Amino acid sequence: MFLLESPLYLLLLLAVPTGVYLRHISPRRGGRFPFSVRIWNGGVPHISRRLRILLLVAHICFWLGISALIVAVSGPVLAERQRVYLNRGIDIMLVIDVSPSMAIQDFGGDTRLQTSKNLLESFVQTRENDAIGIVAFGREAALRLSPTIDRQAVLETLESLEVFDHGDASALGLALATAVLHLEHSSAGHQAIILVTDGQKNAGEVRTETAASLLEDAGIQLYIIGVGADEPAPIEFVYPETGTMYRGIMHDSYDIDLLNDIAQRSDGTVY
């Protein structure tokens, strides 16, 4: 980034055009006076074209030098801006459900997944110096982004999430265990997991009770956001294995009992 330490000195540049006018253009410029050729009684002095060009170049260089001197006095510098955090933030893992039920459109036409992404994008924008990672889960769970303070990388990863990315079921316990695995060796003073799901656990090798115990043993704070509405809503998705489009109406709210059970076992909070 280009900066000036004393930019007010640049105002002196306004005097350069005035000096050029007074020295070279004004009819009252100093250093000259009328002298009759008859009094001189000699030939008219001749200045060669080469000398005229040299004089012109000399005058231009003079005024350019004056201008450069003024710019130098204003203190031009090249500065590099770097964000430095005085305090280590917390490490946060976003655990996001991308199972088929997250395609239900019970938020004014938006799917549960899109609503979840909108919510989390707003949250990410408020976390200036916290490292944020992402785990997504369906039938399987996978780390989509390691904890990072690169806000743009987090937002782009969130936007890329789609229903069926990790299968056609919901391995809730496995997802939590995966998040714990990538946070338990964190050097941050505090770690947290934010789980966004409709709570329909129906797959996975890790039970939710086991995952809750892992959270408690690791001292990781759990925040659970239940997504869904307790009324019939349309659902529409393309099954990736066949490319078939499915449409219908579903009545499938989030499993508040399961979410409360996980929260109680891991000292978490349900929203």
KEGULUM-342953 format. One record per atom (N, C-alpha, C): x, y, z; residue in one letter. Coordinates in Angstrom, 3 decimals. Example, Ala and Ser with C-alpha at 12.3 -4.5 7.8 and 13.67 -1.06 7.14 Angstrom:
13.190; -5.690; 7.800; A
12.300; -4.500; 7.800; A
13.200; -3.300; 7.800; A
12.850; -2.250; 7.080; S
13.670; -1.060; 7.140; S
12.900; 0.030; 7.870; S
***
This chain:
0.850; -1.192; 0.000; M
0.000; 0.000; 0.000; M
0.889; 1.247; 0.000; M
0.588; 2.200; -0.870; F
1.366; 3.435; -0.983; F
0.791; 4.479; -0.039; F
1.659; 5.066; 0.823; L
1.226; 6.062; 1.794; L
2.165; 7.264; 1.759; L
1.689; 8.388; 2.261; L
2.494; 9.593; 2.421; L
2.519; 9.972; 3.894; L
3.731; 10.158; 4.444; E
3.836; 10.503; 5.864; E
3.447; 11.958; 6.120; E
3.746; 12.853; 5.172; S
3.401; 14.274; 5.327; S
2.745; 14.779; 4.045; S
1.510; 14.360; 3.799; P
0.856; 14.687; 2.522; P
0.620; 16.175; 2.293; P
0.605; 16.993; 3.352; L
0.343; 18.419; 3.182; L
1.437; 19.111; 2.363; L
2.636; 18.548; 2.353; Y
3.705; 19.140; 1.553; Y
3.375; 19.121; 0.061; Y
2.468; 18.224; -0.343; L
2.094; 18.156; -1.759; L
1.418; 19.443; -2.229; L
0.913; 20.236; -1.287; L
0.303; 21.514; -1.663; L
1.321; 22.440; -2.335; L
2.614; 22.215; -2.044; L
3.649; 23.033; -2.674; L
3.709; 22.813; -4.182; L
3.168; 21.672; -4.650; L
3.140; 21.421; -6.096; L
2.314; 22.464; -6.834; L
1.374; 23.099; -6.104; L
0.565; 24.141; -6.733; L
1.413; 25.344; -7.133; L
2.562; 25.510; -6.477; A
3.425; 26.644; -6.801; A
4.232; 26.404; -8.069; A
4.357; 25.132; -8.518; V
5.167; 24.836; -9.698; V
4.596; 25.483; -10.963; V
3.297; 25.325; -11.254; P
2.765; 26.015; -12.456; P
2.942; 27.522; -12.391; P
2.802; 28.086; -11.180; T
3.001; 29.534; -11.035; T
4.436; 29.921; -11.359; T
5.372; 29.112; -10.863; G
6.778; 29.396; -11.156; G
7.103; 29.283; -12.623; G
6.521; 28.274; -13.277; V
6.741; 28.119; -14.723; V
6.210; 29.334; -15.480; V
5.038; 29.805; -15.083; Y
4.456; 30.967; -15.760; Y
5.318; 32.207; -15.562; Y
5.721; 32.492; -14.318; L
6.503; 33.694; -14.038; L
7.880; 33.644; -14.683; L
8.439; 32.449; -14.772; R
9.802; 32.347; -15.297; R
9.864; 32.294; -16.814; R
8.854; 31.701; -17.462; H
8.986; 31.443; -18.893; H
7.875; 32.032; -19.758; H
6.738; 32.410; -19.174; I
5.607; 32.828; -19.996; I
5.219; 34.280; -19.774; I
5.270; 34.748; -18.560; S
4.805; 36.099; -18.250; S
5.594; 37.150; -19.038; S
4.886; 38.144; -19.607; P
5.598; 39.217; -20.332; P
6.452; 40.081; -19.404; P
6.217; 40.016; -18.124; R
6.993; 40.796; -17.151; R
8.042; 39.940; -16.443; R
8.370; 38.782; -17.031; R
9.351; 37.913; -16.393; R
10.690; 38.635; -16.295; R
11.416; 38.410; -15.234; G
12.690; 39.094; -15.003; G
13.800; 38.566; -15.887; G
14.929; 39.284; -15.887; G
16.109; 38.836; -16.643; G
16.123; 39.298; -18.077; G
15.089; 40.078; -18.503; R
15.054; 40.546; -19.882; R
14.642; 42.020; -19.917; R
15.191; 42.746; -20.906; F
14.771; 44.138; -21.092; F
14.891; 44.473; -22.579; F
14.027; 45.360; -23.061; P
14.061; 45.708; -24.500; P
15.332; 46.491; -24.839; P
15.898; 46.204; -26.012; F
17.124; 46.868; -26.463; F
17.068; 47.023; -27.979; F
17.100; 48.220; -28.431; S
16.947; 48.501; -29.851; S
18.137; 47.955; -30.628; S
17.827; 47.307; -31.778; V
18.878; 46.772; -32.640; V
19.728; 47.913; -33.216; V
19.069; 49.067; -33.426; R
19.811; 50.194; -33.974; R
20.866; 50.685; -32.989; R
20.535; 50.656; -31.719; I
21.524; 51.030; -30.721; I
22.632; 49.987; -30.660; I
22.233; 48.731; -30.780; W
23.205; 47.632; -30.768; W
24.144; 47.742; -31.977; W
23.530; 48.156; -33.118; N
24.287; 48.377; -34.346; N
25.083; 47.140; -34.745; N
24.463; 46.005; -34.540; G
25.117; 44.756; -34.940; G
24.071; 43.767; -35.434; G
24.500; 42.600; -35.761; G
23.585; 41.589; -36.252; G
22.728; 41.000; -35.129; G
21.588; 40.462; -35.529; V
20.692; 39.828; -34.550; V
21.332; 38.521; -34.072; V
21.468; 38.324; -32.757; P
22.083; 37.078; -32.256; P
21.281; 35.867; -32.723; P
21.975; 34.840; -33.111; H
21.318; 33.622; -33.594; H
21.550; 32.473; -32.612; H
20.472; 31.832; -32.227; I
20.548; 30.664; -31.330; I
20.175; 29.440; -32.141; I
21.043; 28.490; -32.180; S
20.812; 27.306; -33.003; S
19.649; 26.469; -32.457; S
19.102; 25.612; -33.326; R
17.978; 24.753; -32.931; R
18.398; 23.764; -31.844; R
19.617; 23.265; -31.954; R
20.105; 22.312; -30.952; R
20.200; 22.960; -29.581; R
20.663; 24.215; -29.564; L
20.772; 24.907; -28.286; L
19.393; 25.176; -27.690; L
18.420; 25.500; -28.553; R
17.059; 25.723; -28.070; R
16.496; 24.450; -27.424; R
16.744; 23.319; -28.071; I
16.251; 22.053; -27.517; I
16.916; 21.759; -26.180; I
18.237; 22.019; -26.094; L
18.945; 21.793; -24.835; L
18.416; 22.685; -23.728; L
18.127; 23.937; -24.063; L
17.568; 24.846; -23.067; L
16.191; 24.391; -22.603; L
15.362; 23.926; -23.563; L
14.029; 23.440; -23.218; L
14.116; 22.217; -22.289; L
14.997; 21.281; -22.639; V
15.168; 20.090; -21.803; V
15.671; 20.473; -20.420; V
16.590; 21.441; -20.351; A
17.132; 21.879; -19.063; A
16.033; 22.480; -18.184; A
15.174; 23.301; -18.801; H
14.074; 23.908; -18.035; H
13.098; 22.838; -17.542; H
12.769; 21.882; -18.411; I
11.841; 20.810; -18.012; I
12.425; 19.991; -16.864; I
13.697; 19.643; -16.981; C
14.349; 18.858; -15.919; C
14.390; 19.639; -14.608; C
14.585; 20.937; -14.710; F
14.625; 21.763; -13.503; F
13.301; 21.694; -12.743; F
12.203; 21.897; -13.492; W
10.899; 21.903; -12.814; W
10.457; 20.504; -12.395; W
10.853; 19.501; -13.157; L
10.583; 18.130; -12.709; L
11.367; 17.806; -11.442; L
12.587; 18.315; -11.353; G
13.385; 18.112; -10.146; G
12.756; 18.781; -8.936; G
12.252; 20.002; -9.137; I
11.560; 20.692; -8.041; I
10.349; 19.887; -7.582; I
9.570; 19.369; -8.555; S
8.377; 18.577; -8.217; S
8.763; 17.301; -7.473; S
9.820; 16.619; -7.960; A
10.265; 15.388; -7.295; A
10.737; 15.670; -5.886; A
11.400; 16.809; -5.683; L
11.859; 17.178; -4.344; L
10.680; 17.386; -3.397; L
9.617; 18.018; -3.897; I
8.423; 18.230; -3.064; I
7.784; 16.895; -2.695; I
7.672; 15.982; -3.685; V
7.104; 14.658; -3.403; V
7.959; 13.920; -2.385; V
9.293; 14.034; -2.501; A
10.179; 13.359; -1.552; A
10.003; 13.898; -0.138; A
9.827; 15.217; -0.029; V
9.628; 15.821; 1.300; V
8.329; 15.340; 1.934; V
7.313; 14.989; 1.111; S
6.027; 14.524; 1.657; S
6.123; 13.126; 2.266; S
7.244; 12.425; 2.083; G
7.474; 11.138; 2.741; G
6.729; 9.969; 2.156; G
6.899; 9.658; 0.874; P
6.213; 8.481; 0.316; P
6.817; 7.185; 0.862; P
5.953; 6.254; 1.225; V
6.409; 4.963; 1.749; V
5.488; 3.860; 1.218; V
6.019; 2.650; 1.136; L
5.231; 1.467; 0.820; L
4.987; 0.713; 2.112; L
3.716; 0.557; 2.500; A
3.364; -0.089; 3.762; A
2.636; -1.396; 3.482; A
2.883; -2.374; 4.312; E
2.196; -3.660; 4.214; E
1.304; -3.828; 5.443; E
0.029; -4.048; 5.199; R
-0.920; -4.199; 6.304; R
-1.057; -5.671; 6.642; R
-0.929; -5.981; 7.916; Q
-1.029; -7.364; 8.372; Q
-1.841; -7.399; 9.659; Q
-2.826; -8.303; 9.706; R
-3.659; -8.433; 10.892; R
-2.941; -9.297; 11.921; R
-2.761; -8.743; 13.107; V
-2.089; -9.462; 14.189; V
-3.069; -9.586; 15.353; V
-3.257; -10.793; 15.816; Y
-4.159; -11.037; 16.940; Y
-3.349; -11.111; 18.221; Y
-3.708; -10.264; 19.172; L
-2.992; -10.256; 20.443; L
-3.432; -11.407; 21.331; L
-4.659; -11.868; 21.140; N
-5.171; -12.978; 21.938; N
-5.600; -14.117; 21.026; N
-5.276; -15.333; 21.435; R
-5.673; -16.525; 20.698; R
-7.178; -16.695; 20.835; R
-7.882; -16.812; 19.713; G
-9.320; -17.020; 19.762; G
-9.655; -18.456; 20.114; G
-10.921; -18.792; 20.025; I
-11.343; -20.158; 20.308; I
-11.432; -20.932; 18.995; I
-11.373; -22.253; 19.101; D
-11.529; -23.112; 17.933; D
-12.969; -23.622; 17.889; D
-13.606; -23.447; 16.739; I
-15.010; -23.809; 16.583; I
-15.133; -24.799; 15.426; I
-15.887; -25.854; 15.639; M
-16.173; -26.794; 14.564; M
-17.673; -26.751; 14.268; M
-18.027; -26.437; 13.043; L
-19.417; -26.459; 12.606; L
-19.727; -27.858; 12.085; L
-20.713; -28.511; 12.682; V
-21.113; -29.857; 12.264; V
-22.491; -29.730; 11.607; V
-22.564; -30.000; 10.313; I
-23.753; -29.655; 9.535; I
-24.354; -30.905; 8.904; I
-25.628; -31.068; 9.110; D
-26.388; -32.198; 8.584; D
-26.703; -31.954; 7.105; D
-26.282; -32.886; 6.241; V
-26.625; -32.798; 4.812; V
-27.370; -34.059; 4.375; V
-28.090; -34.671; 5.311; S
-28.870; -35.868; 5.005; S
-30.112; -35.489; 4.194; S
-30.832; -36.456; 3.601; P
-31.975; -36.148; 2.723; P
-33.054; -35.292; 3.375; P
-33.300; -35.489; 4.684; S
-34.370; -34.718; 5.333; S
-34.064; -33.231; 5.380; S
-32.796; -32.836; 5.164; M
-32.449; -31.412; 5.150; M
-32.892; -30.733; 3.859; M
-33.499; -31.509; 2.939; A
-34.046; -30.923; 1.708; A
-35.497; -30.477; 1.887; A
-36.088; -30.726; 3.050; I
-37.469; -30.295; 3.298; I
-37.538; -28.768; 3.290; I
-38.539; -28.237; 2.596; Q
-38.660; -26.786; 2.426; Q
-39.686; -26.224; 3.409; Q
-39.309; -26.192; 4.686; D
-40.248; -25.676; 5.685; D
-39.806; -24.336; 6.262; D
-39.073; -23.545; 5.450; F
-38.676; -22.198; 5.868; F
-39.000; -21.209; 4.752; F
-40.275; -21.064; 4.475; G
-40.707; -20.108; 3.457; G
-40.190; -20.414; 2.075; G
-40.083; -21.680; 1.735; G
-39.574; -22.068; 0.427; G
-38.112; -22.463; 0.431; G
-37.370; -22.055; 1.451; D
-35.968; -22.459; 1.577; D
-35.887; -23.819; 2.262; D
-34.897; -24.604; 1.870; T
-34.699; -25.897; 2.513; T
-34.082; -25.705; 3.900; T
-34.139; -26.768; 4.675; R
-33.497; -26.724; 5.984; R
-31.998; -26.471; 5.846; R
-31.395; -27.084; 4.831; L
-29.957; -26.906; 4.646; L
-29.627; -25.475; 4.261; L
-30.385; -24.878; 3.347; Q
-30.112; -23.506; 2.935; Q
-30.304; -22.544; 4.099; Q
-31.336; -22.774; 4.896; T
-31.558; -21.934; 6.065; T
-30.402; -22.063; 7.044; T
-29.902; -23.291; 7.223; S
-28.765; -23.518; 8.116; S
-27.529; -22.794; 7.606; S
-27.289; -22.857; 6.304; K
-26.119; -22.191; 5.740; K
-26.215; -20.671; 5.903; K
-27.411; -20.126; 5.695; N
-27.586; -18.682; 5.869; N
-27.296; -18.267; 7.304; N
-27.779; -19.060; 8.248; L
-27.556; -18.765; 9.665; L
-26.069; -18.815; 10.006; L
-25.393; -19.856; 9.548; L
-23.981; -20.031; 9.878; L
-23.102; -19.000; 9.170; L
-23.463; -18.593; 7.973; E
-22.694; -17.562; 7.284; E
-22.732; -16.245; 8.070; E
-23.893; -15.912; 8.613; S
-23.998; -14.703; 9.432; S
-23.156; -14.836; 10.691; S
-23.158; -16.031; 11.277; F
-22.365; -16.269; 12.477; F
-20.870; -16.143; 12.185; F
-20.420; -16.735; 11.090; V
-18.993; -16.719; 10.742; V
-18.491; -15.286; 10.587; V
-19.315; -14.425; 10.022; Q
-18.907; -13.037; 9.799; Q
-18.620; -12.302; 11.100; Q
-19.153; -12.779; 12.215; T
-18.957; -12.096; 13.496; T
-17.758; -12.623; 14.269; T
-17.109; -13.678; 13.799; R
-15.995; -14.296; 14.540; R
-14.678; -13.862; 13.917; R
-14.119; -12.776; 14.433; E
-12.947; -12.165; 13.827; E
-11.684; -13.012; 13.975; E
-11.403; -13.490; 15.172; N
-10.127; -14.176; 15.387; N
-10.296; -15.601; 15.896; N
-11.439; -16.204; 15.589; D
-11.666; -17.601; 15.952; D
-11.420; -18.497; 14.742; D
-10.745; -19.614; 14.988; A
-10.524; -20.593; 13.922; A
-11.777; -21.459; 13.785; A
-12.284; -21.578; 12.572; I
-13.535; -22.303; 12.327; I
-13.291; -23.414; 11.311; I
-13.743; -24.626; 11.657; G
-13.680; -25.759; 10.752; G
-15.082; -26.279; 10.457; G
-15.191; -27.179; 9.499; I
-16.507; -27.680; 9.080; I
-16.468; -29.191; 8.924; I
-17.437; -29.856; 9.559; V
-17.692; -31.286; 9.352; V
-19.099; -31.412; 8.793; V
-19.264; -32.153; 7.713; A
-20.582; -32.410; 7.134; A
-20.872; -33.900; 7.249; A
-22.153; -34.231; 7.400; F
-22.460; -35.645; 7.562; F
-23.801; -36.011; 6.943; F
-23.817; -37.248; 6.421; G
-25.032; -37.922; 5.980; G
-24.931; -39.331; 6.533; G
-24.828; -40.307; 5.659; R
-24.558; -41.674; 6.117; R
-23.142; -41.774; 6.661; R
-22.246; -40.972; 6.084; E
-20.868; -40.870; 6.553; E
-20.609; -39.440; 7.013; E
-19.534; -39.257; 7.764; A
-19.131; -37.918; 8.200; A
-17.734; -37.636; 7.672; A
-17.481; -36.390; 7.310; A
-16.184; -36.039; 6.742; A
-15.801; -34.622; 7.142; A
-14.509; -34.427; 7.378; L
-13.985; -33.089; 7.615; L
-13.917; -32.357; 6.283; L
-14.665; -31.285; 6.146; R
-14.659; -30.506; 4.900; R
-13.667; -29.351; 4.950; R
-13.354; -28.875; 6.161; L
-12.392; -27.784; 6.296; L
-11.794; -27.814; 7.697; L
-10.474; -27.850; 7.771; S
-9.798; -27.789; 9.067; S
-9.980; -26.395; 9.666; S
-9.934; -26.261; 10.984; P
-10.120; -24.944; 11.607; P
-9.145; -23.914; 11.044; P
-9.688; -22.793; 10.595; T
-8.887; -21.739; 9.980; T
-9.501; -20.383; 10.290; T
-8.674; -19.329; 10.275; I
-9.182; -17.976; 10.469; I
-9.471; -17.301; 9.125; I
-9.323; -18.052; 8.045; D
-9.628; -17.533; 6.709; D
-11.148; -17.540; 6.526; D
-11.773; -16.387; 6.756; R
-13.232; -16.289; 6.672; R
-13.743; -16.682; 5.292; R
-13.032; -16.271; 4.248; Q
-13.506; -16.547; 2.894; Q
-13.530; -18.039; 2.620; Q
-12.524; -18.768; 3.099; A
-12.489; -20.221; 2.904; A
-13.656; -20.886; 3.616; A
-13.982; -20.405; 4.810; V
-15.110; -20.973; 5.557; V
-16.418; -20.728; 4.825; V
-16.613; -19.501; 4.344; L
-17.854; -19.166; 3.647; L
-17.998; -19.954; 2.348; L
-16.907; -20.107; 1.620; E
-16.967; -20.867; 0.372; E
-17.269; -22.339; 0.627; E
-16.709; -22.894; 1.699; T
-16.982; -24.292; 2.030; T
-18.442; -24.470; 2.439; T
-18.962; -23.532; 3.221; L
-20.377; -23.586; 3.597; L
-21.270; -23.575; 2.360; L
-20.975; -22.682; 1.442; E
-21.807; -22.533; 0.253; E
-21.781; -23.792; -0.613; E
-20.683; -24.543; -0.549; S
-20.546; -25.729; -1.402; S
-21.308; -26.943; -0.883; S
-21.812; -26.906; 0.341; L
-22.501; -28.057; 0.917; L
-23.827; -28.315; 0.197; L
-24.090; -29.585; -0.082; E
-25.328; -29.985; -0.738; E
-25.885; -31.249; -0.073; E
-27.213; -31.373; -0.144; V
-27.858; -32.592; 0.345; V
-27.327; -33.796; -0.439; V
-27.130; -34.911; 0.235; F
-26.600; -36.157; -0.332; F
-25.080; -36.124; -0.546; F
-24.401; -35.078; -0.077; D
-22.947; -35.051; -0.234; D
-22.280; -36.261; 0.420; D
-22.884; -36.749; 1.514; H
-22.252; -37.849; 2.255; H
-23.223; -39.001; 2.510; H
-24.098; -39.230; 1.564; G
-24.975; -40.391; 1.665; G
-26.396; -40.047; 2.015; G
-27.235; -41.119; 2.071; D
-28.677; -40.948; 2.207; D
-29.203; -41.304; 3.584; D
-28.409; -41.059; 4.632; A
-28.861; -41.318; 6.000; A
-28.272; -40.244; 6.895; A
-28.313; -40.467; 8.217; S
-27.860; -39.436; 9.153; S
-27.045; -40.071; 10.275; S
-25.722; -39.978; 10.164; A
-24.814; -40.549; 11.173; A
-24.421; -39.458; 12.158; A
-25.339; -39.107; 13.015; L
-25.147; -37.993; 13.937; L
-24.010; -38.255; 14.924; L
-23.978; -39.461; 15.499; G
-22.931; -39.782; 16.465; G
-21.551; -39.756; 15.838; G
-21.436; -40.297; 14.625; L
-20.153; -40.311; 13.922; L
-19.685; -38.891; 13.618; L
-20.609; -38.011; 13.267; A
-20.249; -36.624; 12.955; A
-19.671; -35.920; 14.180; A
-20.315; -36.097; 15.328; L
-19.805; -35.474; 16.552; L
-18.438; -36.039; 16.930; L
-18.274; -37.351; 16.786; A
-16.982; -37.972; 17.103; A
-15.888; -37.442; 16.170; A
-16.219; -37.231; 14.896; T
-15.248; -36.685; 13.944; T
-14.836; -35.272; 14.334; T
-15.794; -34.466; 14.759; A
-15.490; -33.101; 15.177; A
-14.604; -33.095; 16.417; A
-14.907; -33.974; 17.378; V
-14.088; -34.063; 18.590; V
-12.663; -34.464; 18.234; V
-12.522; -35.412; 17.318; L
-11.202; -35.886; 16.908; L
-10.335; -34.747; 16.384; L
-10.949; -33.787; 15.699; H
-10.173; -32.693; 15.111; H
-10.078; -31.474; 16.026; H
-10.618; -31.560; 17.228; L
-10.516; -30.453; 18.179; L
-9.769; -30.814; 19.462; L
-9.687; -32.106; 19.784; E
-9.172; -32.490; 21.103; E
-7.710; -32.118; 21.311; E
-6.948; -31.946; 20.238; H
-5.537; -31.565; 20.369; H
-5.313; -30.093; 20.043; H
-6.379; -29.321; 20.048; S
-6.278; -27.894; 19.754; S
-5.504; -27.170; 20.857; S
-4.725; -26.160; 20.460; S
-3.963; -25.365; 21.428; S
-4.743; -24.160; 21.927; S
-5.967; -23.965; 21.417; A
-6.786; -22.833; 21.864; A
-7.240; -23.045; 23.300; A
-7.504; -21.932; 23.974; G
-7.935; -22.035; 25.369; G
-9.336; -22.587; 25.519; G
-10.122; -22.541; 24.452; H
-11.495; -23.026; 24.517; H
-11.872; -23.596; 23.154; H
-12.640; -24.698; 23.165; Q
-13.126; -25.310; 21.931; Q
-14.642; -25.457; 22.009; Q
-15.274; -25.340; 20.869; A
-16.734; -25.458; 20.834; A
-17.154; -26.146; 19.543; A
-18.255; -26.880; 19.626; I
-18.867; -27.506; 18.463; I
-20.281; -26.958; 18.319; I
-20.628; -26.526; 17.124; I
-21.982; -26.081; 16.825; I
-22.594; -27.105; 15.878; I
-23.579; -27.827; 16.364; L
-24.249; -28.873; 15.585; L
-25.559; -28.329; 15.035; L
-25.741; -28.403; 13.730; V
-26.980; -27.962; 13.083; V
-27.596; -29.167; 12.392; V
-28.762; -29.595; 12.872; T
-29.361; -30.829; 12.370; T
-30.848; -30.857; 12.684; T
-31.560; -31.767; 11.988; D
-32.956; -32.015; 12.362; D
-33.045; -33.206; 13.321; D
-31.887; -33.731; 13.724; G
-31.844; -34.726; 14.781; G
-32.335; -36.108; 14.406; G
-32.380; -36.422; 13.120; Q
-32.870; -37.737; 12.691; Q
-31.697; -38.719; 12.585; Q
-31.262; -39.253; 13.695; K
-30.123; -40.171; 13.721; K
-30.591; -41.565; 13.325; K
-30.058; -42.098; 12.190; N
-30.486; -43.419; 11.745; N
-29.356; -44.215; 11.092; N
-28.110; -43.797; 11.317; A
-26.990; -44.521; 10.712; A
-25.729; -44.206; 11.500; A
-24.645; -44.884; 11.138; G
-23.352; -44.599; 11.747; G
-22.936; -45.633; 12.764; G
-21.618; -45.801; 12.901; E
-21.070; -46.795; 13.813; E
-20.899; -46.266; 15.231; E
-21.026; -44.959; 15.416; V
-20.844; -44.345; 16.733; V
-22.199; -43.909; 17.280; V
-22.539; -44.396; 18.453; R
-23.811; -44.005; 19.082; R
-23.706; -42.577; 19.594; R
-24.843; -41.896; 19.638; T
-24.847; -40.518; 20.126; T
-24.423; -40.447; 21.592; T
-24.743; -41.480; 22.379; E
-24.322; -41.497; 23.778; E
-22.803; -41.532; 23.885; E
-22.175; -42.305; 22.999; T
-20.717; -42.384; 23.003; T
-20.099; -41.051; 22.600; T
-20.676; -40.434; 21.586; A
-20.168; -39.142; 21.130; A
-20.307; -38.086; 22.220; A
-21.425; -38.129; 22.962; A
-21.626; -37.178; 24.058; A
-20.575; -37.377; 25.138; A
-20.215; -38.624; 25.413; S
-19.173; -38.904; 26.411; S
-17.819; -38.371; 25.950; S
-17.544; -38.510; 24.652; L
-16.290; -37.983; 24.117; L
-16.215; -36.467; 24.288; L
-17.329; -35.814; 24.048; L
-17.379; -34.359; 24.211; L
-17.097; -33.959; 25.654; L
-17.726; -34.665; 26.570; E
-17.555; -34.345; 27.989; E
-16.119; -34.594; 28.439; E
-15.536; -35.693; 27.992; D
-14.159; -36.017; 28.383; D
-13.161; -35.010; 27.815; D
-13.439; -34.513; 26.613; A
-12.529; -33.555; 25.985; A
-12.745; -32.125; 26.463; A
-13.818; -31.885; 27.216; G
-14.098; -30.536; 27.705; G
-14.514; -29.579; 26.609; G
-15.153; -30.094; 25.571; I
-15.579; -29.265; 24.439; I
-17.042; -28.869; 24.621; I
-17.309; -27.590; 24.521; Q
-18.672; -27.081; 24.673; Q
-19.488; -27.391; 23.419; Q
-20.713; -27.887; 23.602; L
-21.576; -28.236; 22.482; L
-22.797; -27.331; 22.442; L
-23.058; -26.772; 21.267; Y
-24.254; -25.976; 21.029; Y
-25.026; -26.651; 19.897; Y
-26.300; -26.961; 20.141; I
-27.109; -27.689; 19.166; I
-28.221; -26.780; 18.655; I
-28.351; -26.704; 17.354; I
-29.433; -25.937; 16.734; I
-30.332; -26.916; 15.990; I
-31.556; -27.084; 16.488; G
-32.531; -27.948; 15.827; G
-33.201; -27.219; 14.688; G
-33.255; -27.857; 13.522; V
-33.797; -27.220; 12.322; V
-35.026; -27.989; 11.856; V
-36.139; -27.285; 11.653; G
-37.340; -27.943; 11.159; G
-38.592; -27.303; 11.722; G
-39.726; -27.660; 11.144; A
-41.020; -27.148; 11.603; A
-41.983; -28.326; 11.768; A
-42.847; -28.232; 12.753; D
-43.766; -29.326; 13.064; D
-45.044; -29.204; 12.243; D
-44.896; -29.222; 10.932; E
-46.056; -29.166; 10.038; E
-45.629; -29.687; 8.663; E
-46.572; -30.176; 7.876; P
-46.225; -30.698; 6.547; P
-45.553; -29.628; 5.685; P
-44.555; -30.063; 4.909; A
-43.832; -29.126; 4.048; A
-43.356; -29.867; 2.794; A
-43.177; -29.151; 1.690; P
-42.725; -29.814; 0.456; P
-41.251; -30.222; 0.553; P
-40.905; -31.234; -0.197; I
-39.515; -31.672; -0.303; I
-39.230; -31.976; -1.766; I
-38.025; -31.628; -2.207; E
-37.636; -31.849; -3.598; E
-36.137; -32.083; -3.643; E
-35.721; -33.182; -4.274; F
-34.292; -33.456; -4.412; F
-34.069; -34.406; -5.586; F
-32.826; -34.436; -6.031; V
-32.405; -35.363; -7.088; V
-31.552; -36.449; -6.436; V
-31.985; -37.698; -6.597; Y
-31.216; -38.793; -6.030; Y
-29.966; -39.004; -6.881; Y
-28.756; -38.822; -6.287; P
-27.532; -38.784; -7.106; P
-27.204; -40.091; -7.816; P
-27.583; -41.240; -7.248; E
-27.212; -42.517; -7.861; E
-27.989; -42.802; -9.140; E
-29.210; -42.274; -9.234; T
-30.036; -42.538; -10.416; T
-30.343; -41.280; -11.225; T
-30.140; -40.103; -10.611; G
-30.493; -38.862; -11.282; G
-31.979; -38.592; -11.311; G
-32.750; -39.347; -10.530; T
-34.209; -39.199; -10.511; T
-34.623; -38.055; -9.600; T
-35.552; -37.234; -10.079; M
-36.090; -36.143; -9.277; M
-37.258; -36.638; -8.439; M
-37.208; -36.331; -7.133; Y
-38.290; -36.704; -6.221; Y
-38.931; -35.445; -5.653; Y
-40.268; -35.447; -5.645; R
-41.027; -34.341; -5.055; R
-42.123; -34.922; -4.194; R
-42.475; -34.197; -3.156; G
-43.558; -34.669; -2.299; G
-43.790; -33.740; -1.131; G
-44.611; -34.213; -0.207; I
-44.914; -33.481; 1.026; I
-44.520; -34.364; 2.196; I
-43.775; -33.789; 3.178; M
-43.346; -34.547; 4.348; M
-43.743; -33.815; 5.617; M
-44.053; -34.603; 6.633; H
-44.303; -34.057; 7.961; H
-43.253; -34.672; 8.879; H
-42.149; -33.925; 9.065; D
-40.995; -34.488; 9.746; D
-40.271; -33.380; 10.501; D
-40.619; -33.159; 11.763; S
-39.974; -32.135; 12.570; S
-38.637; -32.649; 13.092; S
-37.857; -31.766; 13.704; Y
-36.593; -32.218; 14.281; Y
-36.853; -32.999; 15.573; Y
-35.944; -33.905; 15.876; D
-36.098; -34.804; 17.022; D
-35.588; -34.104; 18.274; D
-36.479; -33.371; 18.942; I
-36.071; -32.594; 20.112; I
-35.645; -33.493; 21.263; I
-36.245; -34.661; 21.379; D
-35.868; -35.573; 22.471; D
-34.427; -36.041; 22.310; D
-34.041; -36.397; 21.089; L
-32.671; -36.842; 20.854; L
-31.684; -35.711; 21.112; L
-32.025; -34.513; 20.648; L
-31.117; -33.385; 20.833; L
-30.967; -33.021; 22.304; L
-32.063; -33.071; 23.053; N
-31.978; -32.801; 24.490; N
-31.157; -33.860; 25.213; N
-31.272; -35.098; 24.775; D
-30.503; -36.177; 25.393; D
-29.006; -35.971; 25.179; D
-28.627; -35.592; 23.943; I
-27.209; -35.323; 23.668; I
-26.712; -34.155; 24.504; I
-27.529; -33.103; 24.601; A
-27.118; -31.916; 25.349; A
-26.934; -32.233; 26.829; A
-27.838; -33.017; 27.404; Q
-27.734; -33.367; 28.823; Q
-26.496; -34.204; 29.105; Q
-26.161; -35.096; 28.194; R
-25.019; -35.975; 28.410; R
-23.685; -35.239; 28.236; R
-23.683; -34.146; 27.467; S
-22.444; -33.462; 27.175; S
-22.389; -32.037; 27.726; S
-23.330; -31.701; 28.629; D
-23.402; -30.357; 29.201; D
-23.536; -29.305; 28.093; D
-24.349; -29.643; 27.073; G
-24.527; -28.724; 25.953; G
-25.803; -27.934; 26.071; G
-26.099; -27.181; 25.027; T
-27.276; -26.302; 25.009; T
-27.998; -26.493; 23.678; T
-29.321; -26.572; 23.738; V
-30.136; -26.768; 22.546; V
-30.900; -25.483; 22.226; V
-30.900; -25.139; 20.942; Y
-31.671; -23.963; 20.468; Y
-32.648; -24.442; 19.416; Y
***
